[in-house]
């Protein structure tokens, strides 16, 4: 579970707006979400996959105007899907290090409906892109029960976004050989410029809580 705040600049059609929303602000509009990560290992080859999908919503009353709308219902969704493949450079009892490459797929969508219905004001828009990535991960065991994980990646390079990068730090406590608890911090920054003057230049950062299950 990642609880990020968001700050940066967004815009479309030549209009820009500054965004500053805390994790509490986003949770107050939270409607549904899925988060998780999986990793397949075969000998020294690794295939990690990370998924985050969240939907936010809000109902806002409007003053009477020439169009006759009295309220607006907006839903905003964000999907991040990050498949990677890599190789374990260091495989030791106290230290493990991987290098990976892959891509991050982004979907941003917004749907707004006005009441009363039938006014012709409703709209639905979205932006989709994918960024190639390179990155790595280092895991250090401080004791048989405690380990520290540091991971990150960088990409974009004008293939999708101009630039994006992330850094993740986790402190884990192993309950037994199969189960571990983790807490840490994740920072993800992206600068994307799309069609019709669309701008999504934001940083998402916040605390992470997790449970890791080792299947084999």
C-alpha positions in Angstrom: 0.0 0.0 0.0 1.4 3.3 -1.1 0.0 6.6 0.4 1.4 9.4 -1.8 0.9 13.0 -2.0 1.1 14.8 -5.4 2.6 18.1 -6.3 3.5 19.7 -9.7 1.8 21.2 -12.8 -1.0 19.8 -14.9 -2.8 21.3 -17.9 -4.5 21.0 -21.3 -5.4 23.3 -24.2 -2.7 25.8 -23.2 -4.0 26.2 -19.6 -1.8 25.2 -16.7 -2.6 24.7 -13.0 -0.5 24.1 -10.0 -1.4 20.9 -8.0 -0.6 20.4 -4.3 -2.5 17.4 -2.7 -1.5 15.6 0.4 -2.1 11.9 0.9 -5.0 12.8 3.2 -6.5 14.9 0.4 -6.4 12.0 -2.0 -7.7 9.5 0.5 -10.8 11.8 1.1 -11.7 11.3 -2.6 -10.6 7.6 -2.8 -13.2 5.3 -4.5 -11.3 2.2 -5.4 -7.8 0.9 -5.9 -5.5 -2.1 -6.5 -1.8 -2.2 -5.7 0.7 -5.1 -5.8 4.0 -6.4 -7.0 5.2 -9.8 -8.0 8.7 -11.1 -8.9 9.6 -14.4 -10.7 13.2 -15.6 -10.3 14.9 -18.4 -12.3 18.5 -18.9 -11.4 19.9 -15.4 -11.8 17.2 -14.0 -14.0 14.5 -11.9 -12.5 11.1 -10.7 -13.8 9.5 -8.1 -11.5 6.0 -6.7 -12.2 4.4 -3.7 -10.4 0.8 -2.6 -10.6 -1.1 0.4 -9.2 -4.6 1.4 -10.2 -6.6 4.0 -8.3 -9.9 5.8 -8.9 -10.8 9.1 -7.2 -14.2 10.9 -7.3 -16.0 14.0 -6.2 -19.5 15.5 -6.4 -19.6 19.3 -6.6 -22.6 21.6 -6.5 -22.7 24.4 -9.1 -24.4 27.8 -9.0 -27.2 28.2 -11.5 -25.8 29.3 -14.9 -26.8 29.8 -18.5 -26.3 26.0 -19.2 -28.7 25.0 -16.4 -26.2 22.6 -14.6 -26.6 22.3 -10.9 -23.9 19.7 -10.0 -21.0 17.9 -11.5 -19.7 14.4 -10.8 -16.1 13.7 -11.7 -14.1 10.5 -11.6 -10.4 10.4 -12.2 -8.4 7.2 -12.7 -4.7 6.4 -12.8 -3.1 3.1 -13.9 0.6 2.3 -13.7 1.8 -1.1 -15.0 5.6 -1.8 -14.9 6.9 -5.1 -16.2 10.7 -5.6 -16.2 13.3 -8.2 -16.8 16.8 -8.4 -15.3 19.8 -10.2 -14.0 21.2 -10.7 -10.5 24.8 -9.4 -10.5 25.5 -10.2 -6.8 24.0 -13.2 -5.0 25.3 -13.5 -1.5 24.0 -14.2 2.0 24.2 -10.6 3.1 24.0 -8.7 -0.2 22.0 -9.1 -3.4 22.0 -6.8 -6.4 19.9 -6.8 -9.6 20.0 -4.8 -12.8 16.7 -4.5 -14.7 15.1 -3.0 -17.8 11.5 -2.7 -18.9 8.8 -0.1 -19.3 6.1 1.7 -17.3 2.7 2.1 -18.9 0.6 5.1 -17.8 -3.1 5.6 -18.2 -4.8 8.8 -16.9 -8.5 9.2 -17.4 -11.2 11.6 -16.4 -15.0 11.4 -16.7 -17.3 14.2 -15.8 -21.1 14.2 -15.8 -23.4 17.1 -15.1 -26.8 17.2 -13.6 -29.5 17.4 -14.7 -28.6 15.0 -17.5 -29.1 15.8 -21.2 -27.4 19.1 -21.2 -24.6 18.0 -23.6 -21.9 19.1 -21.2 -20.6 15.6 -20.2 -17.1 14.6 -21.3 -14.6 11.8 -21.0 -10.9 12.1 -21.9 -7.7 10.1 -21.3 -4.0 10.0 -22.0 -1.9 6.8 -22.5 1.8 6.4 -22.9 4.7 4.1 -22.1 8.3 4.9 -21.0 11.3 2.6 -21.4 13.2 2.1 -18.1 16.5 1.0 -16.7 17.1 0.5 -13.0 18.3 -1.7 -10.2 17.7 -3.1 -6.8 20.0 -3.7 -3.8 19.0 -5.9 -0.8 21.2 -5.9 2.3 20.6 -8.2 5.3 21.3 -6.5 8.6 20.4 -9.6 10.6 18.6 -12.9 10.0 15.3 -10.9 10.6 16.0 -7.5 9.2 16.8 -6.4 5.7 17.0 -3.1 3.8 16.0 -2.7 0.1 16.9 0.2 -2.1 15.6 0.3 -5.7 15.1 2.8 -8.5 14.7 3.4 -12.2 14.9 6.1 -14.8 13.5 6.4 -18.3 11.3 8.3 -20.7 13.9 10.1 -22.8 11.1 11.6 -25.0 9.8 8.2 -26.1 6.8 8.7 -23.9 7.5 11.3 -21.3 10.4 13.7 -21.4 11.8 12.1 -18.2 10.6 10.0 -15.3 12.4 8.4 -12.4 11.7 6.8 -9.1 13.5 5.8 -5.8 12.2 3.3 -3.3 13.6 2.5 0.2 12.2 -0.3 2.4 12.9 -1.7 5.8 11.8 -5.3 6.2 11.2 -7.6 9.1 11.1 -11.3 8.4 8.4 -13.1 10.4 9.5 -16.5 9.1 11.2 -17.8 5.9 8.0 -17.1 3.8 6.5 -14.0 5.3 7.9 -10.5 5.8 6.6 -7.0 6.8 7.9 -3.9 5.1 7.7 -0.2 5.6 9.4 2.5 3.6 9.2 5.5 1.2 8.5 5.8 -2.5 9.2 8.8 -4.8 8.0 8.9 -8.4 8.5 11.9 -10.7 7.3 12.2 -14.3 7.2 15.0 -16.9 4.9 14.1 -19.8 3.7 16.5 -22.6 1.0 15.0 -24.7 -1.5 15.9 -27.4 -3.7 19.1 -27.3 -1.3 20.7 -24.9 -1.7 18.1 -22.2 0.8 18.5 -19.4 1.4 16.1 -16.5 4.6 17.2 -14.7 4.2 15.9 -11.2 5.9 14.1 -8.3 4.2 11.5 -6.2 5.8 10.6 -2.9 4.8 9.0 0.3 5.0 6.1 2.8 4.7 2.5 1.8 3.5 -0.4 3.8 3.7 -4.0 2.6 3.5 -7.7 3.2 5.8 -10.0 1.2 5.1 -13.6 0.6 7.8 -16.0 -0.7 6.1 -18.9 -2.5 9.2 -21.0 -3.1 
